[in-house]
Amino acid sequence: MIKQKIQKIMCCCGNGVGTSLIMQMTVEEALDKLGVTHIEVIFLHQVSVQKL
């Protein structure tokens, strides 16, 4: 069995009112409180083909 570690978390929302950015900030805060490091959190606006 191969275990893969999470490297990125992508937050997205289709409404275009900033929800994905708020989600990104909330996820980053939660990861920080849990002491989790080395995970990139991005919101949909930042996603490009090269990053995926």
PDBQT receptor file of N, H, CA, C and O in Angstrom, charges set to zero:
ATOM      1  N   MET A   1       0.842  -1.178   0.000  1.00  0.00    +0.000 N 
ATOM      2  CA  MET A   1       0.000   0.000   0.000  1.00  0.00    +0.000 C 
ATOM      3  C   MET A   1       0.890   1.246   0.000  1.00  0.00    +0.000 C 
ATOM      4  O   MET A   1       1.826   1.347   0.793  1.00  0.00    +0.000 OA
ATOM      5  N   ILE A   2       0.599   2.170  -0.873  1.00  0.00    +0.000 N 
ATOM      6  H   ILE A   2      -0.162   2.088  -1.517  1.00  0.00    +0.000 HD
ATOM      7  CA  ILE A   2       1.349   3.416  -0.980  1.00  0.00    +0.000 C 
ATOM      8  C   ILE A   2       0.576   4.517  -0.257  1.00  0.00    +0.000 C 
ATOM      9  O   ILE A   2      -0.598   4.754  -0.542  1.00  0.00    +0.000 OA
ATOM     10  N   LYS A   3       1.242   5.181   0.673  1.00  0.00    +0.000 N 
ATOM     11  H   LYS A   3       2.195   4.989   0.904  1.00  0.00    +0.000 HD
ATOM     12  CA  LYS A   3       0.616   6.313   1.359  1.00  0.00    +0.000 C 
ATOM     13  C   LYS A   3       1.095   7.598   0.712  1.00  0.00    +0.000 C 
ATOM     14  O   LYS A   3       2.297   7.801   0.542  1.00  0.00    +0.000 OA
ATOM     15  N   GLN A   4       0.169   8.460   0.352  1.00  0.00    +0.000 N 
ATOM     16  H   GLN A   4      -0.808   8.295   0.490  1.00  0.00    +0.000 HD
ATOM     17  CA  GLN A   4       0.511   9.748  -0.219  1.00  0.00    +0.000 C 
ATOM     18  C   GLN A   4       0.151  10.829   0.773  1.00  0.00    +0.000 C 
ATOM     19  O   GLN A   4      -0.927  10.812   1.368  1.00  0.00    +0.000 OA
ATOM     20  N   LYS A   5       1.066  11.776   0.948  1.00  0.00    +0.000 N 
ATOM     21  H   LYS A   5       1.941  11.790   0.465  1.00  0.00    +0.000 HD
ATOM     22  CA  LYS A   5       0.783  12.891   1.825  1.00  0.00    +0.000 C 
ATOM     23  C   LYS A   5       0.100  13.994   1.044  1.00  0.00    +0.000 C 
ATOM     24  O   LYS A   5       0.367  14.188  -0.142  1.00  0.00    +0.000 OA
ATOM     25  N   ILE A   6      -0.777  14.710   1.712  1.00  0.00    +0.000 N 
ATOM     26  H   ILE A   6      -0.993  14.552   2.676  1.00  0.00    +0.000 HD
ATOM     27  CA  ILE A   6      -1.440  15.843   1.078  1.00  0.00    +0.000 C 
ATOM     28  C   ILE A   6      -0.420  16.943   0.861  1.00  0.00    +0.000 C 
ATOM     29  O   ILE A   6       0.288  17.328   1.792  1.00  0.00    +0.000 OA
ATOM     30  N   GLN A   7      -0.338  17.454  -0.363  1.00  0.00    +0.000 N 
ATOM     31  H   GLN A   7      -0.913  17.141  -1.119  1.00  0.00    +0.000 HD
ATOM     32  CA  GLN A   7       0.601  18.519  -0.684  1.00  0.00    +0.000 C 
ATOM     33  C   GLN A   7      -0.109  19.844  -0.905  1.00  0.00    +0.000 C 
ATOM     34  O   GLN A   7       0.445  20.904  -0.613  1.00  0.00    +0.000 OA
ATOM     35  N   LYS A   8      -1.329  19.792  -1.418  1.00  0.00    +0.000 N 
ATOM     36  H   LYS A   8      -1.780  18.931  -1.655  1.00  0.00    +0.000 HD
ATOM     37  CA  LYS A   8      -2.085  21.010  -1.713  1.00  0.00    +0.000 C 
ATOM     38  C   LYS A   8      -3.545  20.826  -1.341  1.00  0.00    +0.000 C 
ATOM     39  O   LYS A   8      -4.104  19.735  -1.460  1.00  0.00    +0.000 OA
ATOM     40  N   ILE A   9      -4.148  21.910  -0.889  1.00  0.00    +0.000 N 
ATOM     41  H   ILE A   9      -3.694  22.796  -0.792  1.00  0.00    +0.000 HD
ATOM     42  CA  ILE A   9      -5.591  21.956  -0.674  1.00  0.00    +0.000 C 
ATOM     43  C   ILE A   9      -6.111  23.104  -1.518  1.00  0.00    +0.000 C 
ATOM     44  O   ILE A   9      -5.664  24.239  -1.358  1.00  0.00    +0.000 OA
ATOM     45  N   MET A  10      -7.045  22.827  -2.410  1.00  0.00    +0.000 N 
ATOM     46  H   MET A  10      -7.408  21.905  -2.540  1.00  0.00    +0.000 HD
ATOM     47  CA  MET A  10      -7.603  23.866  -3.274  1.00  0.00    +0.000 C 
ATOM     48  C   MET A  10      -9.011  24.211  -2.801  1.00  0.00    +0.000 C 
ATOM     49  O   MET A  10      -9.875  23.341  -2.690  1.00  0.00    +0.000 OA
ATOM     50  N   CYS A  11      -9.222  25.485  -2.529  1.00  0.00    +0.000 N 
ATOM     51  H   CYS A  11      -8.520  26.191  -2.619  1.00  0.00    +0.000 HD
ATOM     52  CA  CYS A  11     -10.535  25.981  -2.122  1.00  0.00    +0.000 C 
ATOM     53  C   CYS A  11     -11.165  26.683  -3.316  1.00  0.00    +0.000 C 
ATOM     54  O   CYS A  11     -10.536  27.535  -3.944  1.00  0.00    +0.000 OA
ATOM     55  N   CYS A  12     -12.387  26.332  -3.623  1.00  0.00    +0.000 N 
ATOM     56  H   CYS A  12     -12.898  25.640  -3.113  1.00  0.00    +0.000 HD
ATOM     57  CA  CYS A  12     -13.024  26.974  -4.766  1.00  0.00    +0.000 C 
ATOM     58  C   CYS A  12     -14.510  27.177  -4.511  1.00  0.00    +0.000 C 
ATOM     59  O   CYS A  12     -15.144  26.444  -3.751  1.00  0.00    +0.000 OA
ATOM     60  N   CYS A  13     -15.038  28.192  -5.168  1.00  0.00    +0.000 N 
ATOM     61  H   CYS A  13     -14.523  28.787  -5.785  1.00  0.00    +0.000 HD
ATOM     62  CA  CYS A  13     -16.456  28.516  -5.085  1.00  0.00    +0.000 C 
ATOM     63  C   CYS A  13     -16.836  29.174  -6.415  1.00  0.00    +0.000 C 
ATOM     64  O   CYS A  13     -16.060  29.958  -6.962  1.00  0.00    +0.000 OA
ATOM     65  N   GLY A  14     -17.984  28.871  -6.918  1.00  0.00    +0.000 N 
ATOM     66  H   GLY A  14     -18.615  28.234  -6.474  1.00  0.00    +0.000 HD
ATOM     67  CA  GLY A  14     -18.394  29.385  -8.212  1.00  0.00    +0.000 C 
ATOM     68  C   GLY A  14     -19.113  30.718  -8.188  1.00  0.00    +0.000 C 
ATOM     69  O   GLY A  14     -19.516  31.213  -9.240  1.00  0.00    +0.000 OA
ATOM     70  N   ASN A  15     -19.286  31.312  -7.023  1.00  0.00    +0.000 N 
ATOM     71  H   ASN A  15     -18.959  30.910  -6.168  1.00  0.00    +0.000 HD
ATOM     72  CA  ASN A  15     -20.063  32.543  -6.943  1.00  0.00    +0.000 C 
ATOM     73  C   ASN A  15     -19.263  33.811  -7.226  1.00  0.00    +0.000 C 
ATOM     74  O   ASN A  15     -19.844  34.825  -7.612  1.00  0.00    +0.000 OA
ATOM     75  N   GLY A  16     -17.962  33.778  -7.046  1.00  0.00    +0.000 N 
ATOM     76  H   GLY A  16     -17.490  32.954  -6.733  1.00  0.00    +0.000 HD
ATOM     77  CA  GLY A  16     -17.130  34.943  -7.328  1.00  0.00    +0.000 C 
ATOM     78  C   GLY A  16     -17.289  36.091  -6.342  1.00  0.00    +0.000 C 
ATOM     79  O   GLY A  16     -17.151  37.258  -6.710  1.00  0.00    +0.000 OA
ATOM     80  N   VAL A  17     -17.578  35.756  -5.089  1.00  0.00    +0.000 N 
ATOM     81  H   VAL A  17     -17.690  34.808  -4.790  1.00  0.00    +0.000 HD
ATOM     82  CA  VAL A  17     -17.753  36.810  -4.082  1.00  0.00    +0.000 C 
ATOM     83  C   VAL A  17     -16.705  36.728  -2.968  1.00  0.00    +0.000 C 
ATOM     84  O   VAL A  17     -16.861  37.357  -1.922  1.00  0.00    +0.000 OA
ATOM     85  N   GLY A  18     -15.652  35.964  -3.191  1.00  0.00    +0.000 N 
ATOM     86  H   GLY A  18     -15.526  35.453  -4.041  1.00  0.00    +0.000 HD
ATOM     87  CA  GLY A  18     -14.572  35.882  -2.217  1.00  0.00    +0.000 C 
ATOM     88  C   GLY A  18     -14.658  34.726  -1.245  1.00  0.00    +0.000 C 
ATOM     89  O   GLY A  18     -13.829  34.619  -0.342  1.00  0.00    +0.000 OA
ATOM     90  N   THR A  19     -15.641  33.859  -1.409  1.00  0.00    +0.000 N 
ATOM     91  H   THR A  19     -16.315  33.946  -2.143  1.00  0.00    +0.000 HD
ATOM     92  CA  THR A  19     -15.799  32.738  -0.491  1.00  0.00    +0.000 C 
ATOM     93  C   THR A  19     -14.586  31.829  -0.497  1.00  0.00    +0.000 C 
ATOM     94  O   THR A  19     -14.176  31.348   0.560  1.00  0.00    +0.000 OA
ATOM     95  N   SER A  20     -14.001  31.581  -1.659  1.00  0.00    +0.000 N 
ATOM     96  H   SER A  20     -14.334  31.972  -2.517  1.00  0.00    +0.000 HD
ATOM     97  CA  SER A  20     -12.845  30.689  -1.723  1.00  0.00    +0.000 C 
ATOM     98  C   SER A  20     -11.648  31.286  -0.992  1.00  0.00    +0.000 C 
ATOM     99  O   SER A  20     -10.872  30.542  -0.392  1.00  0.00    +0.000 OA
ATOM    100  N   LEU A  21     -11.478  32.585  -1.024  1.00  0.00    +0.000 N 
ATOM    101  H   LEU A  21     -12.108  33.189  -1.512  1.00  0.00    +0.000 HD
ATOM    102  CA  LEU A  21     -10.394  33.234  -0.283  1.00  0.00    +0.000 C 
ATOM    103  C   LEU A  21     -10.621  33.105   1.218  1.00  0.00    +0.000 C 
ATOM    104  O   LEU A  21      -9.685  32.836   1.970  1.00  0.00    +0.000 OA
ATOM    105  N   ILE A  22     -11.858  33.294   1.650  1.00  0.00    +0.000 N 
ATOM    106  H   ILE A  22     -12.619  33.512   1.039  1.00  0.00    +0.000 HD
ATOM    107  CA  ILE A  22     -12.182  33.133   3.073  1.00  0.00    +0.000 C 
ATOM    108  C   ILE A  22     -11.950  31.682   3.497  1.00  0.00    +0.000 C 
ATOM    109  O   ILE A  22     -11.434  31.426   4.585  1.00  0.00    +0.000 OA
ATOM    110  N   MET A  23     -12.331  30.735   2.641  1.00  0.00    +0.000 N 
ATOM    111  H   MET A  23     -12.750  30.942   1.757  1.00  0.00    +0.000 HD
ATOM    112  CA  MET A  23     -12.091  29.322   2.927  1.00  0.00    +0.000 C 
ATOM    113  C   MET A  23     -10.597  29.048   3.049  1.00  0.00    +0.000 C 
ATOM    114  O   MET A  23     -10.173  28.322   3.948  1.00  0.00    +0.000 OA
ATOM    115  N   GLN A  24      -9.789  29.627   2.147  1.00  0.00    +0.000 N 
ATOM    116  H   GLN A  24     -10.133  30.217   1.416  1.00  0.00    +0.000 HD
ATOM    117  CA  GLN A  24      -8.342  29.440   2.188  1.00  0.00    +0.000 C 
ATOM    118  C   GLN A  24      -7.784  29.924   3.526  1.00  0.00    +0.000 C 
ATOM    119  O   GLN A  24      -7.001  29.223   4.167  1.00  0.00    +0.000 OA
ATOM    120  N   MET A  25      -8.185  31.114   3.940  1.00  0.00    +0.000 N 
ATOM    121  H   MET A  25      -8.820  31.683   3.420  1.00  0.00    +0.000 HD
ATOM    122  CA  MET A  25      -7.683  31.683   5.183  1.00  0.00    +0.000 C 
ATOM    123  C   MET A  25      -8.100  30.830   6.390  1.00  0.00    +0.000 C 
ATOM    124  O   MET A  25      -7.320  30.658   7.326  1.00  0.00    +0.000 OA
ATOM    125  N   THR A  26      -9.320  30.301   6.367  1.00  0.00    +0.000 N 
ATOM    126  H   THR A  26      -9.953  30.441   5.606  1.00  0.00    +0.000 HD
ATOM    127  CA  THR A  26      -9.815  29.458   7.457  1.00  0.00    +0.000 C 
ATOM    128  C   THR A  26      -9.046  28.135   7.518  1.00  0.00    +0.000 C 
ATOM    129  O   THR A  26      -8.679  27.673   8.598  1.00  0.00    +0.000 OA
ATOM    130  N   VAL A  27      -8.806  27.529   6.348  1.00  0.00    +0.000 N 
ATOM    131  H   VAL A  27      -9.104  27.904   5.470  1.00  0.00    +0.000 HD
ATOM    132  CA  VAL A  27      -8.061  26.276   6.304  1.00  0.00    +0.000 C 
ATOM    133  C   VAL A  27      -6.625  26.499   6.779  1.00  0.00    +0.000 C 
ATOM    134  O   VAL A  27      -6.095  25.687   7.537  1.00  0.00    +0.000 OA
ATOM    135  N   GLU A  28      -5.995  27.582   6.347  1.00  0.00    +0.000 N 
ATOM    136  H   GLU A  28      -6.425  28.242   5.731  1.00  0.00    +0.000 HD
ATOM    137  CA  GLU A  28      -4.632  27.884   6.790  1.00  0.00    +0.000 C 
ATOM    138  C   GLU A  28      -4.570  28.073   8.306  1.00  0.00    +0.000 C 
ATOM    139  O   GLU A  28      -3.631  27.609   8.953  1.00  0.00    +0.000 OA
ATOM    140  N   GLU A  29      -5.563  28.748   8.866  1.00  0.00    +0.000 N 
ATOM    141  H   GLU A  29      -6.326  29.124   8.340  1.00  0.00    +0.000 HD
ATOM    142  CA  GLU A  29      -5.612  28.960  10.314  1.00  0.00    +0.000 C 
ATOM    143  C   GLU A  29      -5.773  27.625  11.047  1.00  0.00    +0.000 C 
ATOM    144  O   GLU A  29      -5.117  27.390  12.062  1.00  0.00    +0.000 OA
ATOM    145  N   ALA A  30      -6.639  26.761  10.538  1.00  0.00    +0.000 N 
ATOM    146  H   ALA A  30      -7.172  26.952   9.714  1.00  0.00    +0.000 HD
ATOM    147  CA  ALA A  30      -6.857  25.458  11.163  1.00  0.00    +0.000 C 
ATOM    148  C   ALA A  30      -5.597  24.603  11.102  1.00  0.00    +0.000 C 
ATOM    149  O   ALA A  30      -5.233  23.961  12.087  1.00  0.00    +0.000 OA
ATOM    150  N   LEU A  31      -4.930  24.592   9.950  1.00  0.00    +0.000 N 
ATOM    151  H   LEU A  31      -5.226  25.114   9.150  1.00  0.00    +0.000 HD
ATOM    152  CA  LEU A  31      -3.690  23.829   9.822  1.00  0.00    +0.000 C 
ATOM    153  C   LEU A  31      -2.624  24.353  10.774  1.00  0.00    +0.000 C 
ATOM    154  O   LEU A  31      -1.889  23.574  11.380  1.00  0.00    +0.000 OA
ATOM    155  N   ASP A  32      -2.542  25.668  10.905  1.00  0.00    +0.000 N 
ATOM    156  H   ASP A  32      -3.140  26.301  10.413  1.00  0.00    +0.000 HD
ATOM    157  CA  ASP A  32      -1.582  26.286  11.809  1.00  0.00    +0.000 C 
ATOM    158  C   ASP A  32      -1.862  25.873  13.258  1.00  0.00    +0.000 C 
ATOM    159  O   ASP A  32      -0.937  25.526  13.993  1.00  0.00    +0.000 OA
ATOM    160  N   LYS A  33      -3.109  25.908  13.662  1.00  0.00    +0.000 N 
ATOM    161  H   LYS A  33      -3.861  26.190  13.065  1.00  0.00    +0.000 HD
ATOM    162  CA  LYS A  33      -3.480  25.518  15.028  1.00  0.00    +0.000 C 
ATOM    163  C   LYS A  33      -3.185  24.051  15.293  1.00  0.00    +0.000 C 
ATOM    164  O   LYS A  33      -2.863  23.672  16.420  1.00  0.00    +0.000 OA
ATOM    165  N   LEU A  34      -3.295  23.217  14.248  1.00  0.00    +0.000 N 
ATOM    166  H   LEU A  34      -3.556  23.525  13.333  1.00  0.00    +0.000 HD
ATOM    167  CA  LEU A  34      -3.011  21.788  14.379  1.00  0.00    +0.000 C 
ATOM    168  C   LEU A  34      -1.525  21.475  14.262  1.00  0.00    +0.000 C 
ATOM    169  O   LEU A  34      -1.102  20.343  14.496  1.00  0.00    +0.000 OA
ATOM    170  N   GLY A  35      -0.732  22.486  13.899  1.00  0.00    +0.000 N 
ATOM    171  H   GLY A  35      -1.075  23.406  13.709  1.00  0.00    +0.000 HD
ATOM    172  CA  GLY A  35       0.707  22.282  13.747  1.00  0.00    +0.000 C 
ATOM    173  C   GLY A  35       1.091  21.568  12.458  1.00  0.00    +0.000 C 
ATOM    174  O   GLY A  35       2.179  21.001  12.356  1.00  0.00    +0.000 OA
ATOM    175  N   VAL A  36       0.209  21.597  11.492  1.00  0.00    +0.000 N 
ATOM    176  H   VAL A  36      -0.675  22.058  11.575  1.00  0.00    +0.000 HD
ATOM    177  CA  VAL A  36       0.450  20.934  10.207  1.00  0.00    +0.000 C 
ATOM    178  C   VAL A  36       1.232  21.888   9.294  1.00  0.00    +0.000 C 
ATOM    179  O   VAL A  36       0.850  23.043   9.109  1.00  0.00    +0.000 OA
ATOM    180  N   THR A  37       2.312  21.390   8.738  1.00  0.00    +0.000 N 
ATOM    181  H   THR A  37       2.623  20.451   8.888  1.00  0.00    +0.000 HD
ATOM    182  CA  THR A  37       3.151  22.212   7.858  1.00  0.00    +0.000 C 
ATOM    183  C   THR A  37       3.320  21.521   6.501  1.00  0.00    +0.000 C 
ATOM    184  O   THR A  37       2.916  20.373   6.319  1.00  0.00    +0.000 OA
ATOM    185  N   HIS A  38       3.907  22.225   5.581  1.00  0.00    +0.000 N 
ATOM    186  H   HIS A  38       4.235  23.158   5.728  1.00  0.00    +0.000 HD
ATOM    187  CA  HIS A  38       4.237  21.720   4.241  1.00  0.00    +0.000 C 
ATOM    188  C   HIS A  38       3.017  21.373   3.397  1.00  0.00    +0.000 C 
ATOM    189  O   HIS A  38       3.086  20.492   2.540  1.00  0.00    +0.000 OA
ATOM    190  N   ILE A  39       1.903  22.057   3.633  1.00  0.00    +0.000 N 
ATOM    191  H   ILE A  39       1.847  22.773   4.329  1.00  0.00    +0.000 HD
ATOM    192  CA  ILE A  39       0.721  21.906   2.781  1.00  0.00    +0.000 C 
ATOM    193  C   ILE A  39       0.403  23.278   2.214  1.00  0.00    +0.000 C 
ATOM    194  O   ILE A  39       0.206  24.240   2.956  1.00  0.00    +0.000 OA
ATOM    195  N   GLU A  40       0.354  23.357   0.885  1.00  0.00    +0.000 N 
ATOM    196  H   GLU A  40       0.513  22.575   0.282  1.00  0.00    +0.000 HD
ATOM    197  CA  GLU A  40       0.019  24.612   0.211  1.00  0.00    +0.000 C 
ATOM    198  C   GLU A  40      -1.499  24.718   0.096  1.00  0.00    +0.000 C 
ATOM    199  O   GLU A  40      -2.165  23.793  -0.369  1.00  0.00    +0.000 OA
ATOM    200  N   VAL A  41      -2.029  25.846   0.522  1.00  0.00    +0.000 N 
ATOM    201  H   VAL A  41      -1.489  26.597   0.900  1.00  0.00    +0.000 HD
ATOM    202  CA  VAL A  41      -3.469  26.084   0.421  1.00  0.00    +0.000 C 
ATOM    203  C   VAL A  41      -3.674  27.196  -0.602  1.00  0.00    +0.000 C 
ATOM    204  O   VAL A  41      -3.125  28.289  -0.460  1.00  0.00    +0.000 OA
ATOM    205  N   ILE A  42      -4.464  26.913  -1.626  1.00  0.00    +0.000 N 
ATOM    206  H   ILE A  42      -4.910  26.025  -1.742  1.00  0.00    +0.000 HD
ATOM    207  CA  ILE A  42      -4.698  27.900  -2.682  1.00  0.00    +0.000 C 
ATOM    208  C   ILE A  42      -6.197  28.068  -2.896  1.00  0.00    +0.000 C 
ATOM    209  O   ILE A  42      -6.983  27.171  -2.590  1.00  0.00    +0.000 OA
ATOM    210  N   PHE A  43      -6.582  29.219  -3.419  1.00  0.00    +0.000 N 
ATOM    211  H   PHE A  43      -5.944  29.947  -3.667  1.00  0.00    +0.000 HD
ATOM    212  CA  PHE A  43      -7.976  29.402  -3.802  1.00  0.00    +0.000 C 
ATOM    213  C   PHE A  43      -8.054  29.494  -5.308  1.00  0.00    +0.000 C 
ATOM    214  O   PHE A  43      -7.046  29.752  -5.965  1.00  0.00    +0.000 OA
ATOM    215  N   LEU A  44      -9.220  29.291  -5.860  1.00  0.00    +0.000 N 
ATOM    216  H   LEU A  44     -10.039  29.081  -5.326  1.00  0.00    +0.000 HD
ATOM    217  CA  LEU A  44      -9.406  29.082  -7.297  1.00  0.00    +0.000 C 
ATOM    218  C   LEU A  44      -8.763  30.155  -8.153  1.00  0.00    +0.000 C 
ATOM    219  O   LEU A  44      -8.254  29.840  -9.229  1.00  0.00    +0.000 OA
ATOM    220  N   HIS A  45      -8.762  31.385  -7.729  1.00  0.00    +0.000 N 
ATOM    221  H   HIS A  45      -9.175  31.640  -6.855  1.00  0.00    +0.000 HD
ATOM    222  CA  HIS A  45      -8.184  32.465  -8.509  1.00  0.00    +0.000 C 
ATOM    223  C   HIS A  45      -6.703  32.242  -8.797  1.00  0.00    +0.000 C 
ATOM    224  O   HIS A  45      -6.193  32.712  -9.814  1.00  0.00    +0.000 OA
ATOM    225  N   GLN A  46      -6.006  31.525  -7.906  1.00  0.00    +0.000 N 
ATOM    226  H   GLN A  46      -6.421  31.143  -7.080  1.00  0.00    +0.000 HD
ATOM    227  CA  GLN A  46      -4.575  31.302  -8.034  1.00  0.00    +0.000 C 
ATOM    228  C   GLN A  46      -4.217  30.065  -8.854  1.00  0.00    +0.000 C 
ATOM    229  O   GLN A  46      -3.039  29.832  -9.125  1.00  0.00    +0.000 OA
ATOM    230  N   VAL A  47      -5.188  29.285  -9.247  1.00  0.00    +0.000 N 
ATOM    231  H   VAL A  47      -6.145  29.475  -9.028  1.00  0.00    +0.000 HD
ATOM    232  CA  VAL A  47      -4.927  28.023  -9.909  1.00  0.00    +0.000 C 
ATOM    233  C   VAL A  47      -4.607  28.260 -11.388  1.00  0.00    +0.000 C 
ATOM    234  O   VAL A  47      -5.299  29.005 -12.081  1.00  0.00    +0.000 OA
ATOM    235  N   SER A  48      -3.559  27.616 -11.837  1.00  0.00    +0.000 N 
ATOM    236  H   SER A  48      -2.997  27.010 -11.273  1.00  0.00    +0.000 HD
ATOM    237  CA  SER A  48      -3.235  27.602 -13.258  1.00  0.00    +0.000 C 
ATOM    238  C   SER A  48      -2.856  26.185 -13.651  1.00  0.00    +0.000 C 
ATOM    239  O   SER A  48      -2.637  25.341 -12.782  1.00  0.00    +0.000 OA
ATOM    240  N   VAL A  49      -2.777  25.918 -14.917  1.00  0.00    +0.000 N 
ATOM    241  H   VAL A  49      -2.955  26.603 -15.623  1.00  0.00    +0.000 HD
ATOM    242  CA  VAL A  49      -2.450  24.569 -15.388  1.00  0.00    +0.000 C 
ATOM    243  C   VAL A  49      -1.085  24.141 -14.864  1.00  0.00    +0.000 C 
ATOM    244  O   VAL A  49      -0.893  22.967 -14.546  1.00  0.00    +0.000 OA
ATOM    245  N   GLN A  50      -0.137  25.063 -14.769  1.00  0.00    +0.000 N 
ATOM    246  H   GLN A  50      -0.293  26.016 -15.028  1.00  0.00    +0.000 HD
ATOM    247  CA  GLN A  50       1.202  24.726 -14.308  1.00  0.00    +0.000 C 
ATOM    248  C   GLN A  50       1.197  24.289 -12.844  1.00  0.00    +0.000 C 
ATOM    249  O   GLN A  50       1.990  23.427 -12.465  1.00  0.00    +0.000 OA
ATOM    250  N   LYS A  51       0.322  24.862 -12.011  1.00  0.00    +0.000 N 
ATOM    251  H   LYS A  51      -0.323  25.562 -12.319  1.00  0.00    +0.000 HD
ATOM    252  CA  LYS A  51       0.308  24.519 -10.586  1.00  0.00    +0.000 C 
ATOM    253  C   LYS A  51      -0.359  23.181 -10.322  1.00  0.00    +0.000 C 
ATOM    254  O   LYS A  51      -0.044  22.524  -9.329  1.00  0.00    +0.000 OA
ATOM    255  N   LEU A  52      -1.267  22.765 -11.182  1.00  0.00    +0.000 N 
ATOM    256  H   LEU A  52      -1.523  23.298 -11.988  1.00  0.00    +0.000 HD
ATOM    257  CA  LEU A  52      -1.952  21.489 -10.972  1.00  0.00    +0.000 C 
ATOM    258  C   LEU A  52      -1.047  20.384 -11.416  1.00  0.00    +0.000 C 
ATOM    259  O   LEU A  52      -1.416  19.213 -11.332  1.00  0.00    +0.000 OA
TER     260      LEU A  52
